[in-house]
Amino acid sequence: MHKETLLQRFTTMSIYNCAVQPRRSKILWMKITNLIQLSISEISLIAATLQKRGPCHTLIFGLGNDSLFWHLLNQDGHTVFLENNLIWYEKVISKHPQVQAHVVQYNTYRSQWQTLLANPATLNLALPVEVTAKRWDVILVDAPNGWRDNQPGRMKSIYMASKLIRPGGDVFVHDCNRKVEQVYASTFLGDIHLTASIGRLRHFHMSDEAPSALTRI
């Protein structure tokens, strides 16, 4: 057996073990072995929410080394990932074919964030009917890249999360240490719904009433 195959089995097993019982020690081991960027506390907060909701509809912007974990944690529910990097999409899906994901295109640059913010109609993102046909219980925004002006930025992801989340649902936005994520999350998810701020992660629990300012897709 090749060394790469043994390593892959080893790292994947840590994900399976953590999904069965996502204790802090197992999350730490999964994070180390799979090079997951989310912190232990950030993973724990999202995992606790998913477990509390029980099998549910979960939408995640971005494929990552943690994707299999979220899929397994919501195994009896429906988890869908959206990824804009085709090379990364193919790499993750070839490794974990059981994960359901779609490739999407943003056609934006982070440098446009103020212009786009002033014209929300430009923030609509073309998504598969499977995604737009339902309202999601939990949404995690962790993509696309947005640490430089020449990258797509997460403007459309955050805006679409505000439209796709069901009343009473939970939205998590990562990298809120950055201004664009902060401003867009505050504008479209509302500071009134902010229930937790851990590290770079913000947790918004939406009200039970559908927001009147947002129209159905």
N, CA, C and O of each residue as an XYZ file, in Angstrom:
868
protein
N       0.844     -1.193      0.000
C       0.000      0.000      0.000
C       0.882      1.247      0.000
O       1.850      1.326      0.757
N       0.552      2.215     -0.844
C       1.354      3.419     -0.957
C       1.253      4.270      0.302
O       0.248      4.237      1.013
N       2.304      5.027      0.564
C       2.349      5.902      1.730
C       1.217      6.924      1.696
O       0.631      7.218      2.738
N       0.890      7.480      0.506
C      -0.172      8.458      0.390
C      -1.518      7.860      0.800
O      -2.332      8.531      1.434
N      -1.749      6.597      0.435
C      -3.001      5.944      0.770
C      -3.115      5.726      2.269
O      -4.180      5.934      2.852
N      -2.022      5.309      2.894
C      -2.011      5.129      4.340
C      -2.269      6.449      5.061
O      -3.027      6.492      6.030
N      -1.639      7.521      4.590
C      -1.827      8.830      5.194
C      -3.267      9.286      5.041
O      -3.855      9.835      5.973
N      -3.834      9.054      3.856
C      -5.213      9.467      3.622
C      -6.166      8.712      4.541
O      -7.104      9.292      5.087
N      -5.919      7.424      4.707
C      -6.765      6.635      5.603
C      -6.658      7.128      7.040
O      -7.650      7.181      7.767
N      -5.458      7.484      7.433
C      -5.207      7.957      8.788
C      -5.944      9.269      9.046
O      -6.605      9.427     10.072
N      -5.826     10.206      8.109
C      -6.468     11.508      8.292
C      -7.992     11.389      8.209
O      -8.710     12.050      8.960
N      -8.479     10.554      7.303
C      -9.923     10.376      7.169
C     -10.512      9.722      8.413
O     -11.616     10.068      8.832
N      -9.790      8.786      9.000
C     -10.283      8.128     10.206
C     -10.461      9.117     11.351
O     -11.393      8.991     12.146
N      -9.564     10.105     11.435
C      -9.699     11.099     12.500
C     -10.975     11.919     12.308
O     -11.577     12.362     13.285
N     -11.388     12.124     11.061
C     -12.633     12.846     10.782
C     -13.835     12.004     11.202
O     -14.757     12.510     11.842
N     -13.825     10.724     10.843
C     -14.924      9.832     11.211
C     -15.066      9.743     12.727
O     -16.178      9.799     13.251
N     -13.957      9.606     13.425
C     -13.996      9.503     14.890
C     -14.553     10.775     15.515
O     -15.311     10.723     16.483
N     -14.170     11.918     14.952
C     -14.632     13.190     15.493
C     -16.113     13.400     15.219
O     -16.829     13.947     16.058
N     -16.576     12.969     14.051
C     -17.990     13.131     13.700
C     -18.889     12.297     14.608
O     -20.018     12.694     14.898
N     -18.398     11.153     15.053
C     -19.171     10.303     15.959
C     -19.309     10.962     17.326
O     -20.368     10.912     17.950
N     -18.218     11.580     17.780
C     -18.220     12.211     19.101
C     -17.305     13.438     19.059
O     -16.125     13.341     19.397
N     -17.843     14.595     18.646
C     -17.005     15.787     18.447
C     -16.591     16.479     19.754
O     -16.939     17.632     20.007
N     -15.845     15.742     20.564
C     -15.282     16.352     21.770
C     -14.076     17.202     21.397
O     -13.518     17.066     20.308
N     -13.683     18.075     22.311
C     -12.591     19.018     22.051
C     -11.290     18.309     21.683
O     -10.578     18.753     20.781
N     -10.976     17.225     22.365
C      -9.736     16.497     22.096
C      -9.743     15.879     20.701
O      -8.720     15.859     20.018
N     -10.900     15.377     20.286
C     -10.998     14.774     18.958
C     -10.990     15.841     17.874
O     -10.448     15.629     16.790
N     -11.594     16.990     18.171
C     -11.556     18.097     17.216
C     -10.117     18.561     17.018
O      -9.700     18.847     15.896
N      -9.362     18.636     18.107
C      -7.952     19.036     18.020
C      -7.179     18.067     17.140
O      -6.409     18.492     16.279
N      -7.376     16.771     17.345
C      -6.653     15.769     16.569
C      -7.060     15.834     15.092
O      -6.208     15.744     14.208
N      -8.359     15.990     14.828
C      -8.831     16.114     13.451
C      -8.243     17.350     12.791
O      -7.816     17.300     11.638
N      -8.222     18.447     13.515
C      -7.696     19.707     12.983
C      -6.216     19.567     12.615
O      -5.796     20.019     11.550
N      -5.432     18.947     13.485
C      -3.993     18.796     13.252
C      -3.722     17.870     12.075
O      -2.922     18.196     11.198
N      -4.379     16.726     12.053
C      -4.095     15.728     11.018
C      -4.619     16.125      9.645
O      -4.111     15.654      8.627
N      -5.640     16.996      9.608
C      -6.223     17.381      8.322
C      -5.940     18.823      7.930
O      -6.463     19.305      6.925
N      -5.121     19.514      8.708
C      -4.721     20.893      8.390
C      -5.945     21.792      8.208
O      -6.034     22.542      7.236
N      -6.877     21.710      9.143
C      -8.108     22.500      9.084
C      -7.841     23.883      9.648
O      -7.224     24.012     10.706
N      -8.297     24.917      8.957
C      -8.005     26.294      9.351
C      -8.889     26.804     10.480
O      -8.425     27.588     11.309
N     -10.137     26.389     10.537
C     -11.008     26.807     11.632
C     -10.398     26.413     12.966
O      -9.774     25.358     13.081
N     -10.575     27.256     13.974
C     -10.044     26.944     15.295
C     -10.915     25.889     15.975
O     -12.022     25.599     15.522
N     -10.408     25.324     17.058
C     -11.158     24.317     17.804
C     -12.471     24.910     18.309
O     -13.520     24.273     18.211
N     -12.416     26.121     18.844
C     -13.621     26.759     19.374
C     -14.627     27.060     18.273
O     -15.834     26.928     18.481
N     -14.139     27.465     17.101
C     -15.027     27.756     15.973
C     -15.710     26.487     15.481
O     -16.914     26.485     15.227
N     -14.945     25.410     15.347
C     -15.525     24.123     14.932
C     -16.557     23.665     15.953
O     -17.635     23.195     15.589
N     -16.219     23.803     17.236
C     -17.116     23.350     18.304
C     -18.448     24.077     18.274
O     -19.495     23.464     18.482
N     -18.418     25.385     18.015
C     -19.646     26.176     17.984
C     -20.554     25.731     16.839
O     -21.755     25.542     17.032
N     -19.982     25.565     15.652
C     -20.781     25.132     14.496
C     -21.304     23.723     14.717
O     -22.472     23.440     14.448
N     -20.441     22.838     15.207
C     -20.834     21.447     15.441
C     -21.971     21.353     16.453
O     -22.902     20.570     16.267
N     -21.903     22.142     17.518
C     -22.952     22.117     18.545
C     -24.291     22.557     17.962
O     -25.340     22.016     18.312
N     -24.245     23.540     17.072
C     -25.475     24.017     16.438
C     -26.073     22.948     15.537
O     -27.285     22.731     15.542
N     -25.220     22.277     14.759
C     -25.703     21.217     13.879
C     -26.289     20.059     14.682
O     -27.322     19.501     14.311
N     -25.636     19.706     15.768
C     -26.140     18.616     16.597
C     -27.463     18.992     17.253
O     -28.356     18.153     17.372
N     -27.594     20.230     17.675
C     -28.822     20.688     18.313
C     -29.991     20.649     17.335
O     -31.106     20.279     17.703
N     -29.730     21.031     16.091
C     -30.812     21.065     15.094
C     -31.177     19.657     14.623
O     -32.267     19.444     14.092
N     -30.282     18.708     14.814
C     -30.578     17.353     14.380
C     -30.621     17.273     12.882
O     -30.417     18.325     12.275
N     -30.852     16.195     12.207
C     -30.662     16.215     10.763
C     -31.362     17.422     10.153
O     -32.545     17.645     10.408
N     -30.657     18.188      9.364
C     -31.205     19.438      8.843
C     -30.611     19.755      7.472
O     -29.752     19.032      6.968
N     -31.083     20.838      6.887
C     -30.562     21.316      5.609
C     -29.409     22.279      5.890
O     -29.609     23.335      6.490
N     -28.205     21.912      5.455
C     -27.012     22.714      5.709
C     -26.342     23.088      4.396
O     -26.075     22.230      3.555
N     -26.076     24.373      4.231
C     -25.422     24.897      3.027
C     -24.097     25.526      3.437
O     -24.047     26.340      4.359
N     -23.017     25.142      2.742
C     -21.695     25.643      3.092
C     -21.018     26.233      1.861
O     -20.825     25.551      0.854
N     -20.664     27.506      1.958
C     -19.914     28.176      0.902
C     -18.432     27.849      1.099
O     -17.775     28.395      1.986
N     -17.921     26.953      0.260
C     -16.520     26.585      0.316
C     -16.299     25.125      0.663
O     -16.825     24.628      1.659
N     -15.518     24.438     -0.163
C     -15.043     23.093      0.155
C     -13.719     23.222      0.882
O     -12.927     24.115      0.580
N     -13.473     22.341      1.836
C     -12.221     22.403      2.569
C     -11.838     21.049      3.120
O     -12.502     20.048      2.854
N     -10.772     21.023      3.881
C     -10.339     19.780      4.508
C     -11.308     19.330      5.596
O     -11.209     18.207      6.092
N     -12.235     20.194      5.965
C     -13.235     19.854      6.977
C     -14.574     19.432      6.371
O     -15.510     19.133      7.112
N     -14.684     19.403      5.042
C     -15.980     19.153      4.399
C     -16.562     17.792      4.762
O     -17.760     17.682      5.018
N     -15.735     16.764      4.785
C     -16.238     15.432      5.129
C     -16.793     15.415      6.546
O     -17.778     14.729      6.823
N     -16.169     16.162      7.433
C     -16.650     16.226      8.816
C     -18.059     16.790      8.880
O     -18.917     16.217      9.551
N     -18.319     17.900      8.196
C     -19.660     18.496      8.217
C     -20.675     17.565      7.567
O     -21.813     17.457      8.024
N     -20.255     16.896      6.500
C     -21.136     15.933      5.832
C     -21.533     14.807      6.780
O     -22.707     14.442      6.860
N     -20.557     14.257      7.498
C     -20.824     13.138      8.404
C     -21.613     13.574      9.629
O     -22.470     12.838     10.117
N     -21.323     14.773     10.125
C     -22.011     15.258     11.316
C     -23.502     15.454     11.049
O     -24.327     15.340     11.955
N     -23.830     15.747      9.802
C     -25.234     15.933      9.397
C     -25.660     14.794      8.470
O     -26.382     15.005      7.496
N     -25.204     13.598      8.790
C     -25.328     12.460      7.878
C     -26.768     12.153      7.484
O     -27.027     11.810      6.330
N     -27.696     12.267      8.405
C     -29.096     11.966      8.096
C     -29.842     13.180      7.554
O     -31.038     13.112      7.274
N     -29.120     14.290      7.410
C     -29.711     15.487      6.839
C     -29.251     15.687      5.404
O     -28.922     14.728      4.706
N     -29.232     16.945      4.969
C     -28.853     17.265      3.595
C     -27.813     18.383      3.636
O     -28.128     19.510      4.018
N     -26.583     18.076      3.248
C     -25.491     19.044      3.273
C     -24.981     19.270      1.857
O     -24.645     18.319      1.150
N     -24.924     20.523      1.450
C     -24.475     20.889      0.109
C     -23.373     21.939      0.217
O     -23.463     22.868      1.019
N     -22.331     21.779     -0.601
C     -21.207     22.710     -0.618
C     -21.168     23.463     -1.945
O     -21.532     22.921     -2.988
N     -20.721     24.721     -1.894
C     -20.561     25.548     -3.089
C     -19.098     25.980     -3.178
O     -18.555     26.548     -2.231
N     -18.466     25.711     -4.314
C     -17.029     25.983     -4.467
C     -16.764     26.641     -5.815
O     -17.309     26.216     -6.834
N     -15.930     27.677     -5.822
C     -15.642     28.388     -7.068
C     -14.330     27.963     -7.716
O     -14.104     28.265     -8.888
N     -13.463     27.273     -6.988
C     -12.171     26.830     -7.512
C     -12.306     25.411     -8.054
O     -12.412     24.455     -7.286
N     -12.302     25.279     -9.374
C     -12.541     23.982    -10.003
C     -11.466     22.964     -9.642
O     -11.774     21.797     -9.403
N     -10.222     23.390     -9.602
C      -9.125     22.469     -9.258
C      -9.299     21.938     -7.841
O      -9.139     20.742     -7.595
N      -9.625     22.824     -6.916
C      -9.829     22.412     -5.527
C     -11.066     21.531     -5.405
O     -11.075     20.558     -4.650
N     -12.117     21.882     -6.161
C     -13.347     21.077     -6.171
C     -13.031     19.635     -6.580
O     -13.448     18.689     -5.912
N     -12.305     19.478     -7.665
C     -11.986     18.141     -8.164
C     -11.113     17.372     -7.178
O     -11.260     16.159     -7.032
N     -10.213     18.068     -6.506
C      -9.329     17.411     -5.534
C     -10.129     16.880     -4.350
O      -9.938     15.739     -3.930
N     -11.019     17.698     -3.818
C     -11.793     17.285     -2.643
C     -12.789     16.184     -2.997
O     -12.927     15.208     -2.260
N     -13.479     16.341     -4.116
C     -14.490     15.354     -4.500
C     -13.860     14.014     -4.864
O     -14.441     12.962     -4.596
N     -12.685     14.044     -5.468
C     -12.013     12.782     -5.789
C     -11.612     12.039     -4.518
O     -11.553     10.809     -4.501
N     -11.336     12.794     -3.456
C     -10.948     12.205     -2.176
C     -12.164     11.769     -1.374
O     -12.134     10.745     -0.692
N     -13.247     12.560     -1.460
C     -14.467     12.261     -0.700
C     -15.675     12.343     -1.631
O     -16.416     13.324     -1.580
N     -15.889     11.339     -2.478
C     -16.973     11.390     -3.470
C     -18.370     11.424     -2.850
O     -19.336     11.762     -3.535
N     -18.490     11.085     -1.587
C     -19.809     11.116     -0.949
C     -20.269     12.530     -0.633
O     -21.443     12.747     -0.333
N     -19.362     13.491     -0.696
C     -19.698     14.881     -0.428
C     -20.398     15.487     -1.649
O     -19.926     15.333     -2.776
N     -21.510     16.166     -1.427
C     -22.276     16.774     -2.515
C     -21.888     18.237     -2.662
O     -22.000     19.011     -1.712
N     -21.429     18.620     -3.863
C     -20.966     20.001     -4.073
C     -21.263     20.458     -5.486
O     -21.429     19.646     -6.396
N     -21.329     21.793     -5.660
C     -21.526     22.419     -6.954
C     -20.446     23.463     -7.180
O     -19.986     24.105     -6.236
N     -20.047     23.628     -8.422
C     -19.105     24.691     -8.788
C     -19.900     25.938     -9.140
O     -20.858     25.869     -9.910
N     -19.507     27.077     -8.579
C     -20.190     28.347     -8.846
C     -19.170     29.388     -9.289
O     -17.972     29.242     -9.045
N     -19.657     30.440     -9.943
C     -18.792     31.523    -10.413
C     -19.257     32.842     -9.810
O     -20.448     33.152     -9.801
N     -18.302     33.609     -9.308
C     -18.645     34.852     -8.615
C     -18.539     36.092     -9.511
O     -19.403     36.965     -9.437
N     -17.525     36.191    -10.336
C     -17.351     37.342    -11.232
C     -17.283     38.666    -10.471
O     -17.812     39.678    -10.931
N     -16.642     38.656     -9.328
C     -16.456     39.880     -8.542
C     -15.006     39.958     -8.073
O     -14.263     38.977     -8.118
N     -14.631     41.141     -7.627
C     -13.349     41.344     -6.955
C     -13.627     42.029     -5.623
O     -14.551     42.833     -5.502
N     -12.818     41.699     -4.638
C     -13.023     42.301     -3.330
C     -12.966     43.826     -3.382
O     -13.640     44.509     -2.610
N     -12.167     44.342     -4.288
C     -12.027     45.799     -4.418
C     -13.350     46.484     -4.757
O     -13.472     47.697     -4.587
N     -14.341     45.728     -5.234
C     -15.638     46.287     -5.618
C     -16.640     46.339     -4.462
O     -17.794     46.715     -4.667
N     -16.220     45.973     -3.270
C     -17.186     45.735     -2.195
C     -18.069     46.941     -1.884
O     -19.252     46.767     -1.594
N     -17.528     48.156     -1.937
C     -18.337     49.327     -1.619
C     -19.354     49.622     -2.724
O     -20.497     49.983     -2.445
N     -18.929     49.465     -3.976
C     -19.843     49.679     -5.102
C     -20.975     48.666     -5.077
O     -22.132     49.025     -5.296
N     -20.657     47.411     -4.815
C     -21.669     46.363     -4.759
C     -22.617     46.569     -3.585
O     -23.815     46.308     -3.695
N     -22.092     47.026     -2.487
C     -22.904     47.251     -1.297
C     -23.969     48.310     -1.552
O     -25.070     48.243     -1.007
N     -23.630     49.283     -2.384
C     -24.570     50.373     -2.696
C     -25.639     49.939     -3.695
O     -26.614     50.659     -3.913
N     -25.461     48.771     -4.299
C     -26.408     48.286     -5.302
C     -26.644     46.795     -5.087
O     -26.121     45.981     -5.848
N     -27.423     46.412     -4.063
C     -27.601     45.007     -3.701
C     -28.091     44.113     -4.834
O     -27.844     42.907     -4.805
N     -28.775     44.665     -5.826
C     -29.273     43.845     -6.930
C     -28.134     43.159     -7.674
O     -28.344     42.124     -8.307
N     -26.932     43.725     -7.603
C     -25.778     43.142     -8.293
C     -25.168     41.988     -7.505
O     -24.223     41.353     -7.973
N     -25.693     41.711     -6.320
C     -25.111     40.678     -5.460
C     -25.748     39.309     -5.646
O     -25.322     38.341     -5.017
N     -26.756     39.213     -6.495
C     -27.355     37.904     -6.748
C     -26.340     36.973     -7.381
O     -25.609     37.358     -8.293
N     -26.302     35.746     -6.889
C     -25.361     34.739     -7.369
C     -26.133     33.610     -8.029
O     -27.065     33.064     -7.439
N     -25.748     33.258     -9.255
C     -26.411     32.165     -9.967
C     -26.088     30.848     -9.264
O     -24.925     30.463     -9.141
N     -27.132     30.172     -8.809
C     -26.967     28.918     -8.074
C     -27.890     27.849     -8.641
O     -28.902     28.179     -9.259
N     -27.565     26.585     -8.447
C     -28.437     25.507     -8.928
C     -29.823     25.584     -8.289
O     -29.969     26.040     -7.155
N     -30.821     25.140     -9.016
C     -32.191     25.150     -8.512
C     -32.294     24.370     -7.210
O     -33.075     24.726     -6.327
N     -31.516     23.319     -7.092
C     -31.515     22.514     -5.869
C     -31.207     23.372     -4.645
O     -31.708     23.113     -3.551
N     -30.386     24.385     -4.840
C     -29.995     25.254     -3.729
C     -31.046     26.328     -3.470
O     -31.383     26.601     -2.318
N     -31.560     26.934     -4.526
C     -32.501     28.051     -4.370
C     -33.933     27.601     -4.085
O     -34.764     28.410     -3.673
N     -34.227     26.316     -4.302
C     -35.599     25.834     -4.143
C     -35.990     25.613     -2.687
O     -37.167     25.402     -2.394
N     -35.035     25.657     -1.779
C     -35.352     25.426     -0.377
C     -34.755     26.512      0.494
O     -33.889     27.268      0.052
N     -35.218     26.590      1.731
C     -34.620     27.447      2.726
C     -33.791     26.570      3.660
O     -34.206     25.472      4.031
N     -32.633     27.063      4.028
C     -31.643     26.256      4.736
C     -31.664     26.549      6.229
O     -31.856     27.689      6.651
N     -31.462     25.495      7.021
C     -31.473     25.631      8.480
C     -30.166     26.223      9.001
O     -30.165     27.040      9.921
N     -29.063     25.801      8.405
C     -27.732     26.272      8.806
C     -26.930     26.622      7.557
O     -26.898     25.851      6.599
N     -26.285     27.784      7.571
C     -25.420     28.193      6.463
C     -24.080     28.644      7.031
O     -24.028     29.429      7.978
N     -23.001     28.140      6.443
C     -21.646     28.564      6.805
C     -21.020     29.253      5.606
O     -20.936     28.670      4.525
N     -20.582     30.487      5.791
C     -19.886     31.228      4.737
C     -18.397     31.215      5.035
O     -17.931     31.884      5.956
N     -17.652     30.444      4.244
C     -16.203     30.354      4.424
C     -15.488     30.389      3.074
O     -14.388     29.857      2.929
N     -16.123     31.019      2.096
C     -15.554     31.117      0.749
C     -16.367     32.150     -0.030
O     -17.484     32.486      0.363
N     -15.802     32.660     -1.148
C     -14.480     32.340     -1.706
C     -13.385     33.147     -1.010
O     -13.627     33.790      0.012
N     -12.180     33.105     -1.578
C     -11.062     33.847     -1.000
C     -11.361     35.343     -0.975
O     -12.023     35.876     -1.867
N     -10.862     36.005      0.058
C     -11.129     37.433      0.154
C     -10.110     38.198      0.966
O     -10.445     39.197      1.603
N      -8.873     37.744      0.952
C      -7.858     38.477      1.724
C      -7.074     39.473      0.884
O      -6.240     40.212      1.408
N      -7.349     39.494     -0.468
C      -6.711     40.486     -1.335
C      -7.765     41.089     -2.259
O      -8.799     40.478     -2.528
N      -7.484     42.291     -2.736
C      -8.451     42.998     -3.585
C      -8.708     42.304     -4.916
O      -9.776     42.486     -5.501
N      -7.749     41.507     -5.416
C      -7.942     40.847     -6.709
C      -8.620     39.484     -6.575
O      -8.712     38.745     -7.555
N      -9.094     39.142     -5.378
C      -9.843     37.906     -5.168
C     -11.337     38.198     -5.139
O     -11.730     39.351     -4.966
N     -12.186     37.172     -5.305
C     -13.632     37.415     -5.428
C     -14.263     38.098     -4.219
O     -15.182     38.901     -4.379
N     -13.791     37.796     -3.024
C     -14.438     38.340     -1.839
C     -15.722     37.593     -1.508
O     -16.237     36.842     -2.336
N     -16.235     37.797     -0.308
C     -17.407     37.042      0.156
C     -18.687     37.875      0.163
O     -19.640     37.571      0.881
N     -18.689     38.916     -0.641
C     -19.858     39.792     -0.662
C     -21.125     39.047     -1.097
O     -22.161     39.118     -0.437
N     -21.019     38.332     -2.224
C     -22.186     37.608     -2.740
C     -22.564     36.443     -1.831
O     -23.748     36.154     -1.661
N     -21.586     35.777     -1.250
C     -21.876     34.641     -0.371
C     -22.704     35.082      0.833
O     -23.688     34.433      1.190
N     -22.301     36.189      1.457
C     -23.017     36.672      2.630
C     -24.415     37.153      2.253
O     -25.386     36.893      2.964
N     -24.503     37.854      1.130
C     -25.812     38.334      0.667
C     -26.748     37.160      0.380
O     -27.908     37.173      0.792
N     -26.245     36.150     -0.325
C     -27.082     35.003     -0.648
C     -27.460     34.216      0.595
O     -28.553     33.656      0.665
N     -26.571     34.169      1.573
C     -26.906     33.496      2.831
C     -28.106     34.157      3.490
O     -28.961     33.477      4.057
N     -28.170     35.494      3.414
C     -29.293     36.215      4.022
C     -30.606     35.926      3.299
O     -31.679     36.054      3.889
N     -30.529     35.541      2.040
C     -31.736     35.243      1.273
C     -32.151     33.792      1.396
O     -33.337     33.474      1.314
N     -31.178     32.903      1.594
C     -31.449     31.468      1.576
C     -31.734     30.881      2.955
O     -32.306     29.796      3.052
N     -31.349     31.571      4.014
C     -31.577     31.036      5.357
C     -33.061     31.077      5.690
O     -33.753     32.037      5.351
N     -33.535     30.065      6.333
C     -34.949     30.044      6.712
C     -35.156     30.884      7.971
O     -34.209     31.099      8.727
N     -36.376     31.361      8.206
C     -36.655     32.066      9.459
C     -36.286     31.179     10.652
O     -36.663     30.008     10.706
N     -35.560     31.739     11.586
C     -35.119     30.972     12.747
C     -33.863     30.166     12.507
O     -33.441     29.411     13.383
N     -33.244     30.309     11.323
C     -32.044     29.557     10.996
C     -30.778     30.201     11.557
O     -30.819     31.281     12.145
N     -29.656     29.515     11.364
C     -28.370     29.973     11.880
C     -27.374     30.178     10.747
O     -27.195     29.300      9.903
N     -26.722     31.347     10.731
C     -25.708     31.660      9.727
C     -24.380     31.917     10.437
O     -24.309     32.679     11.401
N     -23.330     31.264      9.936
C     -21.979     31.474     10.443
C     -21.137     32.128      9.343
O     -21.149     31.676      8.198
N     -20.419     33.173      9.687
C     -19.546     33.849      8.732
C     -18.126     33.828      9.290
O     -17.872     34.318     10.391
N     -17.206     33.255      8.517
C     -15.822     33.159      8.977
C     -14.983     34.322      8.434
O     -15.338     34.954      7.438
N     -13.895     34.580      9.097
C     -12.948     35.654      8.747
C     -13.557     37.035      8.949
O     -13.315     37.951      8.162
N     -14.344     37.179     10.006
C     -14.939     38.483     10.308
C     -13.957     39.421     10.996
O     -14.351     40.486     11.474
N     -12.697     39.043     11.051
C     -11.654     39.982     11.448
C     -11.370     40.958     10.310
O     -10.697     41.969     10.508
N     -11.890     40.651      9.103
C     -11.686     41.502      7.945
C     -12.881     42.437      7.765
O     -14.016     42.080      8.081
N     -12.612     43.628      7.258
C     -13.638     44.677      7.171
C     -14.801     44.286      6.277
O     -15.956     44.508      6.642
N     -14.524     43.705      5.110
C     -15.599     43.382      4.169
C     -16.582     42.400      4.792
O     -17.794     42.596      4.706
N     -16.070     41.346      5.417
C     -16.946     40.371      6.058
C     -17.749     41.027      7.181
O     -18.941     40.761      7.332
N     -17.102     41.874      7.960
C     -17.794     42.566      9.044
C     -18.950     43.419      8.519
O     -20.074     43.328      9.013
N     -18.665     44.241      7.519
C     -19.669     45.168      7.000
C     -20.826     44.424      6.345
O     -21.988     44.752      6.586
N     -20.524     43.433      5.527
C     -21.589     42.709      4.825
C     -22.440     41.874      5.776
O     -23.659     41.803      5.620
N     -21.808     41.249      6.751
C     -22.570     40.464      7.722
C     -23.479     41.375      8.535
O     -24.634     41.039      8.797
N     -22.954     42.521      8.930
C     -23.751     43.476      9.699
C     -24.922     44.010      8.882
O     -26.031     44.156      9.395
N     -24.668     44.302      7.605
C     -25.693     44.888      6.745
C     -26.799     43.908      6.401
O     -27.979     44.246      6.495
N     -26.432     42.699      6.002
C     -27.427     41.775      5.457
C     -27.923     40.723      6.454
O     -28.992     40.145      6.255
N     -27.168     40.470      7.513
C     -27.631     39.525      8.532
C     -28.132     40.247      9.774
O     -28.987     39.737     10.498
N     -27.593     41.439     10.014
C     -28.099     42.284     11.091
C     -27.429     42.031     12.434
O     -27.431     40.908     12.938
N     -26.863     43.073     13.000
C     -26.211     42.938     14.307
C     -27.184     42.484     15.387
O     -26.774     41.889     16.384
N     -28.455     42.758     15.197
C     -29.458     42.346     16.175
C     -29.539     40.827     16.279
O     -29.980     40.290     17.295
N     -29.107     40.135     15.215
C     -29.156     38.673     15.204
C     -27.837     38.028     15.620
O     -27.734     36.803     15.681
N     -26.833     38.848     15.906
C     -25.529     38.317     16.299
C     -25.613     37.725     17.700
O     -25.922     38.430     18.661
N     -25.335     36.420     17.812
C     -25.463     35.746     19.107
C     -24.120     35.297     19.666
O     -24.014     35.049     20.867
N     -23.093     35.187     18.833
C     -21.783     34.751     19.327
C     -20.691     35.245     18.401
O     -20.866     35.337     17.186
N     -19.560     35.559     19.009
C     -18.374     35.980     18.264
C     -17.173     35.260     18.869
O     -16.718     35.598     19.962
N     -16.668     34.270     18.150
C     -15.563     33.455     18.646
C     -14.442     33.481     17.629
O     -14.622     33.038     16.495
N     -13.285     33.996     18.021
C     -12.178     34.086     17.083
C     -12.567     34.919     15.879
O     -12.972     36.073     16.018
N     -12.445     34.334     14.694
C     -12.811     35.035     13.461
C     -14.226     34.706     13.000
O     -14.660     35.156     11.940
N     -14.947     33.917     13.804
C     -16.280     33.428     13.427
C     -17.376     34.240     14.100
O     -17.301     34.544     15.290
N     -18.411     34.592     13.310
C     -19.594     35.252     13.838
C     -20.806     34.358     13.612
O     -20.976     33.781     12.538
N     -21.646     34.250     14.640
C     -22.841     33.408     14.584
C     -24.077     34.290     14.664
O     -24.264     35.034     15.627
N     -24.921     34.199     13.634
C     -26.166     34.958     13.575
C     -27.346     33.984     13.653
O     -27.466     33.077     12.829
N     -28.203     34.180     14.640
C     -29.438     33.389     14.734
C     -30.574     34.283     14.272
O     -30.930     35.256     14.937
N     -31.134     33.940     13.130
C     -32.124     34.802     12.503
C     -33.467     34.729     13.236
O     -33.782     33.743     13.902
N     -34.235     35.793     13.092
C     -35.542     35.839     13.737
C     -36.493     34.850     13.068
O     -36.249     34.393     11.951
N     -37.572     34.530     13.762
C     -38.538     33.560     13.237
C     -39.396     34.124     12.121
O     -40.061     33.371     11.410
N     -39.391     35.448     11.958
C     -40.146     36.065     10.871
C     -39.245     36.279      9.671
O     -38.102     36.710      9.824
N     -39.740     35.985      8.484
C     -38.954     36.209      7.262
C     -38.716     37.690      7.092
O     -39.648     38.480      7.247
N     -37.478     38.099      6.772
C     -37.186     39.537      6.602
C     -37.927     40.101      5.407
O     -37.821     39.568      4.303
N     -38.680     41.180      5.616
C     -39.515     41.756      4.548
C     -38.685     42.408      3.454
O     -39.156     42.546      2.326
N     -37.452     42.811      3.767
C     -36.629     43.528      2.780
C     -36.038     42.599      1.742
O     -35.537     43.057      0.715
N     -36.088     41.293      1.993
C     -35.480     40.336      1.073
C     -36.570     39.586      0.336
O     -37.518     39.092      0.946
N     -36.437     39.505     -0.952
C     -37.436     38.823     -1.761
C     -36.991     37.395     -2.039
O     -35.797     37.094     -2.037
N     -37.945     36.534     -2.275
C     -37.634     35.143     -2.569
C     -36.918     35.046     -3.923
O     -37.242     35.774     -4.862
N     -35.956     34.153     -4.005
C     -35.167     34.007     -5.239
C     -36.022     33.334     -6.310
O     -35.552     33.116     -7.427
